[in-house]
Every structure is written in structure tokens, then in C-alpha cells.
């Protein structure tokens, strides 16, 4: 599956978040391809979901894939729980 | 043949690409990953250079107008634009300082109690370039610069996060991550002062701030507004003859807006390049560090702290802009006018708000944000004579990161002892 992570600049926290999600994916046998982008660039990208910190993703509107906000970007347990919820609800592999 | 190889490897993008290639092969990656990683690193680096070219070009008319209007030099503090612009001459030094500096970071994290791994790529790149520039001006270049520079880079990778850690614990409530950002000392210092003058019990998070201000959180929007204003002011006070000459066939207001927005476009392109070339580098660095120094704390980029007090980020940023404007006005009495430097004010101001709030509540956040904006820009005005960038064809830009400027000052001081 393809995940986009986002933050203000598109290379600091979003890249860390992407690496965390890929690691969680490996743990659960899901192959995650992805890109870290700044919030101005996420619209119209082809992906299965967008992850970012809560205060950033609330700025995103008119996105036609699930947008998942992480309230504490340092909390791996929260990232894992939200990622697994998303996997359950979606049928992408 | 040898001539071809030499010129191939003295091209900045290929030096970086070659380093990536060797690294990927050393990590025994699959052939497809090696090709992909090497090419994306080269492309990212070329995009970065293209962006810096646009930035430097768009600043030329601005610098002329500003100097004509006020008889002073005006600069914007932006590290990555400088780092990219000097690559034409210092790419070998910069890329090897970046790589060996990281390897020394691993050694220090392994052997000393300072167990931090610095993983904020764009900061590592701009610090490496800053060190290379200062050494170059002190007459040290080539492998000697790589040797000295890598040690300095390695030391900064562990020392600045270590200094910040007691304050990071106050904000995050744990000891799992560190602050990997070459402005961290100014963030915690202003936060600490805000804490001394504030009251921790009255948190910012009970304050309601209108979400109408949120559109300013998008960098490109905010920067466009500020740059159009800055260019507009310079044009309004410059002599009509000069403005007419710069405008050519265009109406003057159009020239002003186009140039200001071109600067922003340059920044956006530069950041896209940074993104592409770091997207390959940082995951590799992270993988290596987890293998070689298990249990070390990753030192990460500044936005990791925003979630701990979202309202404080807005307060800190707005106050930083106010402080920055005061510094701009006061800097007219120094040798150089430091213009509002949006990226620094935004990212560091927001963090100062969070640190100030953790130690001194609302008042702490307000004071920390204001002090950060003021000091960040005023330090640039004071330190400006330390390094001249004109030799590299760069006008209107100067270093931004407070910690990097501190390193520059220390290097200059040591240089004086040795007479360079």
C-alpha cells in the first residue's frame, strides 16, 4: 500500500513518521511504500491514506482518501493503533 | 579518461551521488535500491541547486533596491539557501563533513555518556556547509577541512542535544527523544527565561485562539505575504529611476510581486530537493545507528514538540514575529538590516512558545516567543561581520541557525589564537 505522511516542511517529522509506519508495517506483514511531503503538496497525490500530526492534518480539506491525525507524533503505540485500525477498515494490501 | 573521471567527481551532485552509492553498496542493498537511491540523491541535489539559483537571482534586484532606499545592506537569514549556493565550490568538503560527521556522531554516542544520534538531515547539511565556508575563509580547504570539519560536526551532533535534554524532559515528561535542531539552545534558553518570569500553573492550552489564523501555518502562504511586503517596502523607498530600470517593460508593482514570489518559489524548489535527497539519506543513517549504537536517543526536528502544547505554538510564533520586527528596526543601527526571516521565526518561535509554556505558562510562552524572535535576528546582525559571503556570489542572505552561528564564532575565536 502507499502512505503519504506530512508535516510543515515535509522532511523532518513526516519522514520520521513514515519510517515508524513502515516499521510497524513490516512487523504486521504489510508492505508500505510511501512519501513524506509538505502539506502544500499532498493534494491530488495517489495514495491509500495520509498520516500526519493532528494539528497539521486538520488544515487539509477535500482529500478523497482517509486522513489520519496522530496527536502525539512521538507515541509509537498511538501510531500503531491508528495504523492497524486503518488496515482493518480498508481492503488495500 | 582520468580527466573525465576527475571532472565527473568534481561535479557536486555526483560527489553526493557517489557517497550515496558507496553507502548503499556497503549496506548490501538490492541492486534496484542502489540505483534508485543513488539517482534520487543526485536528482534531489540538482533540484536543490536549481532552487538556490532562483533564490540568489531573485534577491539581486531586492538587494539593489534596499541598498538604494536605505543605504544599508538587508539580509534574510536562511541556511539551506546558502548551503546550496556554495556547493559549486565547496561540495566535496560539505558532503564528506556530513558523512564523516555522522560517523563520528556514532563513535561519540557509543563511547561517551552523550548518547544522542542527530537525525535532522537539512540541519546536518547546512551545518556541514557552514563549517566548510568558515574553514574556507580561514584558508583551510580540501581534506584538511574535511578532517577538522567532521570533528566539529560530530561534536555539535551530541553536545547541543545534550544541553537541551534537561529542558526536553520538562516538555515531554520522558527521556525517549532528544532535540536535534541547530537552534535548540536559543529555544531552551528563551523558554527558561520565560519560565523564570511566568507562572507554570496558568497554561496556554486554556486560551482560545481563533482558528482563522491557522492559514498562516502553511509556510508558502506566510512567506509569500511577508516577502511581497518586504520587496514592496524596498521598492517604495528606492529611487524611481532604479525601480524603472529593474522593471524594464513591466509595470513596477508587477515586477515587485513577481520577484517576491519568485523568491518563495526558489525556497519551495530548494525544499523539494532537500526532501528528495534526505528521503534516501536519513532512513539509511537511522538504520546504521540502530545497529551500531542501540539505545541511543534519536535527536529529532523541532516540530516533535508542537503536539505538547498546540496553542503555545501559535502564541510563540506570533510573538516571535513581533520580536523579529523589533530586531529588524533596531538592526538599522548596526552594519546590516536583518529582515523578518519567516522560516526561523515560525519553527523556532513555535517551539519557544512550547518550552516557555512548560516552564512558565502563558506569560512564559509570550516572553519566550518574543525573546526568541528578537534574539534570533539580532544575533545575525551582531555576528554578520564574522563571515562575508560576497566571494561566493551570494547577497541578501546570511546564516540563520543560532547554534551554527555560535560554532562560527568559536571557530573564528580559535582561528585568532592561531593567527588565521
Interface residues (C-beta under 8 A of the other chain):
Chain A: X7 X8 X9 X10 X11 X12 X13 X15 X16 X19 X35 X36 X37 X38 X39 X40 X41 X53 X54 X55 X56 X58 X59 X71 X72 X73 X74
Chain B: X119 X120 X121 X122 X172 X176 X177 X214 X215 X217 X218 X219 X220 X268 X271 X272 X274 X275 X278 X279 X282 X283 X286 X298 X300 X301 X302 X303 X304 X306 X307 X308 X310 X313 X346 X347
